[in-house]
Amino acid sequence: LVILLAIWIVSVRKKLAIMDENINHSMNQIGVQISSRFDALFAVLDLMKGYAADDIQPLMERAAARRSVITARSAPEEVSEQETVKSIRLAAERNPLLCADKNYTKCMDAVECYGRMVYTSRLIYNDSVTKLNSALGMFPTNVIAGILGFHKREYLSQKGD
């Protein structure tokens, strides 16, 4: 009986560790995609310098201030703080010559593509959190999880722009 209990505890620990690692991996993916999105945004801002130099500096400062590295252990709030494109898009739309620039179109397409990837990764992250949180809510798994140091994780809100 003791051997069966030990095997069960090991299997529960393994299952929870895999779920926890899936959440960490999802958060890392979000971080990579947000970083790529910021790279594309800064390319847009560089293009805007030639068209609307006065509007660019405050936008660049705001974007640089929001940018931080997202890692597996980042909190959901840290992800939400980095998601803004609206002010850059609005500033660009005020300049029809910029909007007609093919490089601008390519950069904004990249920004949108990375935005969709971030959205998809957020869904995967939240699905992984749901699986872990559901497992942690079941008796007797929750008892073992508490002893082993596993805890419920927070969801990412599905906001965006």
Beta strands, then each sheet from edge to edge (+ up, - down):
end
